[in-house]
């Protein structure tokens, strides 16, 4: 039951990609 962790993982994975440039 790690739905929040999953969401955080996705945010952290999309964050660097979106805020990398």
Secondary structure, DSSP 8 states (H G I E B T S, - for coil): --HHHHHHHHHHHHHHHHS--
